[in-house]
Amino acid sequence: MKLANLLKIALKALNNNKLRCFLTMLGIIIGVASVITMLAIGQGSKNSIKAQISEMGSNMIMIHPGNMQRGGVRQSADDMQTLEVTDYEALQRLPGIAAISPSVNSGGQFVNGNNNYPSTIYGITPDYLDIRKLKVKSGSMFTEHDIKSAAKVCILGKTVVDNLFPNGEDPIGRVVRFGKIPMTVVGVLESKGTNSMGQDQDDVVLAPYTTVMKRVLAIDYIQGIFASAVNEEQTEEVIDAVTETLRSQHKLKDDSDNDFEIRSQQELSEMMNSTSDMMTVLLACIAGISLLVGGIGIMNIMYVSVTERTREIGLRMSIGARSIDVLSQFLIEAVIISVTGGIIGIIIGILASWLVNIIANWPIYIQMYSVILSFAVCTVTGVFFGWYPAKKASNLDPIEAIRYE
């Protein structure tokens, strides 16, 4: 029997049971739509994290004091004093480092007239802007002279500006107080918004590190060092060079642990991507269960169809239909159900992904492979779960089938 005739017979049989056919498709539709939506959300989140990390500086290296114990008790990071300005100066000479800045910080209240706002002041050098991908929107960056003289100058983030100057005044040249210390505003940073961890990147105040060390914290050590490699490929080499230099600076023995910790944005990126991938796979597996349920539904309905049409099968075989024709007929019905359900599921999945983006404002990214994979799975599901009932129908004895009640 020709394929066209088998297709017509299959479509006619499905048309005679529209509601049952639709309910059978429903499992496939929900499964495919869920898989596409979940993968779109997972990949969108992954891309968003990558973009946020890239904005923070993809080749950034962070050095902090660490692994320092006193009396068998590990000290808090704030109490550790293993990094000094001389360490920063030694690292400046390393090849492969594009920019480097010491870092000290302190939280407190900023005051401008009747307005006040709690924020954090970071003591850094101008290189910090390049490392963290920050830009001065208005005014200017403080100078090396300001660093040497521990000048009382600062640069404000947009959030701080909005709270200290709510009426839209120009903060450049104005004096704000941090605790009891008056500081002249010399610049305002461009807004960066929140990062992937929900942290407000505009809630920041920058000042010369010497100013924060001497006038705010009254310390002679630094709390951390930020650096960036010339490119991402050299990050690991730079980390090794930094480790070797700091161990030499701190006169550590070969069997001694480092009294500092080094982290890179690559590590953070890999960790976030690993977590995101795991969640995406988990969501896809949960959604894939619907496809399995849909496939079982197809098998169940095809069994029912074979039972209902036993006499029809017997009549067809008695007038010359071959077993392969009967097998093909029922297999085509199963594939039509699964493929049609898959197409509808793909459309609904794409629409659902867009709705999630519009309503929940979640980042999405629909990959073509997820659509192709879903469609392929639908076809395979139809063949796999439709094969056994179709095979059973093709193996019926024509005489017994005609006599079936």
N, C-alpha and C positions, 0 to 999 in steps of 0.2 A: 504493500500500500504506500502511496506517495506521502511524503512529509506534509504537503499542503492539506491533503485529506485528513491526516492524523491531527493536524493543528485545528482544523475546522471542527472535528469531532470533540476534541478536548475543550475548545472554547464553548461549544454548545452545551457540553456537560457542566461546565463551570457556571454558565449563564443560567442553567436551570436551578442552581442553588446559590443565588447571589449572597444572601445573608451569611450562610455557612462559609462560603468562600472568603467573605470579608473578615469574619471573625477569625478564620484560620490565618489570614494575612496579618492580623493585628499584632500577634507576637513578633513577627518579622519586622513590621513597621516600627514598633516601639524599640526593639533591639537595635536596629540600624540607626534610628534617630538618636538613641541614647549614646551609642558608640561615637557617632560623629560629633555630637554636642560635647561629650566629656573630653574627647581628644582635642577639640577646638579650644575648650577652656584651659586644659592642661598645657597645650603648646603656647597659647596666648600668655599664660602666666609665666612660662619659661622665658619667652621672648621679652616680656616686660621686666623680669628680673635681670636678664642680660643687659638690657638697655639702661636700667638703673645703675647697675654695677659699672657699666662702661662710663656713665656720667660721673661716677665717683672716682674714676681713674682705674682702668683695667689693669695697668701695670704698676699699681701702687704697692709699696712695701711698708709695713707698719712694725716698728721696733718698740717694745715696751720692757720695762724691768720685770724680772720674773725669777721663779725658782729660788727665792731667797728665804732661808729659814733662820730662825733665831731661837735657840733652846728647844729645837725639835718641832717648833710651831711655824707653819708657813705664814708669812706676813701678808697683809693686804697690799694691793697694788699702790695705794696712796702712800704707804709707809716705806716702800722700797726706794732706795736711793742709789741704784747701781748704774744709772746713766748720767753722764756729766757732759758739760759743754765741750770738753776736750774730745769726747767720743764723737760728737757731731762734727767737729773740725777734722778729725781723722777720716771720717767717712766721706767728707766733701772731696777728698783727693782720689777716691776710688774711680776707676774707669767703668763705664757702663751705667753710671748714675746720671740721669738727666737733670734732676732737681732734688733738693733735700732741705728739710726744715726741722728744727727742734720743736717740741710742743709741750706747753704747760697750760693748765686751765684751772679756772675757779668759777664756781657758781655764785651768784649773788643778785642783788637788786640794783637795777639801773633806774636813775631818777632824772626827770627833766621837768622842772617846775612842779605842777600838781600831778603829773603823770609818772607812773613807775611801772616797771615790768621785770619779772625775774628771768634771767637768762644766764648764759655761760660765756665767759670771756676766754678766748684762746690766744696764748702767746705764741707767735710764729714768725717766720720770715716771709718776704715776698714770694719765694719759691713755692710756698704752700698753695698759692692760687693755681699755679700750673699743675701741681700734684692732684689737687681736688677738683680741677676743672671749674674753678670759680672765676668770675669776672667782675671788675669794678664798673658799675653802671654810671655813677656820677662821682665827681671829686677825683681823688688819686690815691694810690697806694702809699703807705708810709715808706720812708727811705732808709738806707743803711745808716745814715747819720742819726735818724730817730732811734734805731736799734742800739747804736753805740752809746747814745746819751740817755737811754731808757726814757724817751719822751712820752708824755702823757697824751697820746693820740690813739684813735681807734677808728675802725671801719664797721659799720652796722649792717646787719642783714635786714631784709625787707620786713619780716615779722616784728623785729625790734623797732624799726622806724615807724611802722603803723601804730604801735602801742605807745611809743614815746612822743610821736608827733601826729596825733590823730586828726588834726585839722589841715594836714597837707603841707605844713611848713617845710622849707628846705633845711635839712639837718646839717648841711655842710657848713663848717665853721662854728656850729653851736657847741656849747659845753654841756655834757651830761655827767652825772656823778655815778660812779660804781662804788657803793658804800660811801666812804668819805673822800674818795679820790676823784678829783675833777679830770675829765678827759675830753679833749677836743675832737670832734668828729671830722675826719678828713676825707671820708669816702663812704659810698653806699654800694652794697653788692647787688648784682643782678639776681632776680628771684630764680630759685631752682625747684621750689615746691617740696613735696614729701618724697622720700625714697621708698624702695620696695618693702622696707620694714615699718613704714608708717611714720618715720621720723621727719620732723619739719627741718629741712636743710636751711631755711631762712632765719631760724631762731638761733642766731650766732652773732658774736661780736669778736672782731680780730684786733689784736694789738701787738706791738713788738714783744718778743718773748722776754727780753731783758726787763721790760716794764712790768710784766706780770710776775716774773721771778722776784724782782727787787721790791717793787712798790705794793704788790698785792699779796703774794704768798710769802715773801721774805725767806726764800730758799736759795741754795747755791747749786742745785742739781736740776735736771730736766725730767719730765714725766714720760717722755716718749720722743721718737724721731719718725718723721714721715719722709719717705723717699719714693722716687719713681725711676724705673729702669728706662733705658733709651727706647726699648721695645719689649713686647711681651715675651719674645723668644729668649731674651737675655735675663729674664726675671730670676730664674733659678741660679744662673751664674752669679748674678749680683748678690743674691741671698747668701750663697756660699762665701763670697768675698767679704760681705758684711760680718758674717759669723766669725770668720778667721780674724778679721781686724779687731772686732770687739773682744774676742778671747785674748788677743795679744794685748790690747789696751788694759784689760782687767787682770792681766797676768794670771790667767787660769791654767792650772796643770792639765795634762792630757787626760787624766782620769776624772777631772772635775766636770760637774754639770755646768751648762751655761747659766749665768745669772741674768739672762735677758731672754725675751721671746720674740720671734720674728713671724709675722703673718703676712700673707699677700692676698690681693684681691682674687687671684686665680684660685686659691684655696677656698675662699668664700664662694666664688662662682661655681666651682665644682661641687661644693656641698649643697648649695641651693639647687643646682641643676639635678643632682642626685635625688634630693628630696622631691623635687617637682616631677621627675621621671617616675619615681616610685608611686606618687599619688595618681599620676596620669594612668599608669598601668593598672593600678588598683581600681580606679573608676571605670576604665575600659573593660576590665574583667567582670566587674559587677554588671555593667551594661551588656556584656557579651552573654550573660546568663539568659537574658531575654531572647537572644537569638537561638540559644539551645532550646528554650521552652517553645519558641516558635517552630523550630524544626520538629520537635516531638508532636506539636499540634498538627503539623502537616502529615506526619506518619499516621497519627490517629485518624485524621479525616480520610486519608487515602485508604486505610483499612476499612473504614465504614463504607466508603464509596465502592470498594471492591465487593464487599458483602451485599450491598444494595443492588449492585448491577451484575450479580453472578449469572443470572439467566441471560442477560444481554451479552455477556462475554461468551457464554456457551453458544448462543445463536450466531455470533460473529465467527467463532471458530468453526462452527459446523458448516458454514457456507464459504469457507476458504481462507478466513483470516489466520495468519500464522502467529505463533507465540511471540515472535519479535514485534509484530504489529501491535498486539495487546500490550506488551511490555512498553513499547514506545509511547502508546496512547496515554497510559497512566503516568509514565515518567514525564511526559510533556505537560500534563496537568499540574504535577507537583512543581515543576520548574516555573511554569507560568505564575503560579501562586506566589512562589518565593521571590521571583524576579520583580513581579509587579509590586509586591509588598516592599521589596528593597528600594525600588525607584521612589515610591511614595515616602518611605522612611528617609531617604537621602534628602528629598525636598523639605520634609518636616524638620530634619536635623539641622539643615542649613538655616532655615527660618528661626528655629529655636535658638541657635547660636547667636544670630543677629539680635534676637529679642533679649537674650541674656546680656549682651553688650550694651544695648540701648537702655534697658530697665535697671539692671543691677550695676551697670558701668564696669563690668569685668572685662579685662582684655581677652580677645579671642583671636585665633588664627586657624582657619580651616585649611588643612593640607590636602592636596589632591590625592595623596596616597591613601588617606583615610576613607575618602569617597570610593576610590577604586577597590580598596580592600573590602569595604562593606558590601559593594556590589558583587565582588567575587565570592565572598562568604555566602551571600544569599543564593547564588547559583549553585555552589557546592552543597549548601544546606538542602536545596530542592532535590538535587540528584541523590545525595546520601540518604535522606529520610524518605524519599519517594521510591527508591530502588526496591526495597524489600516488599512493600505492598504491590508494586507493579510486577515484580518477579512472581509473587504468589498468584496474581491474576493470570499471568501468562502460563503458569503451570497447571491451571485447572483442567480437569478432564471435560471435554465438551458435553458428553452425554450426562455426566453427573451435574454439570452446571445447569443444563436445560431443565433437569428434574428438580433443581433446588427450589425450595419454597421460602 
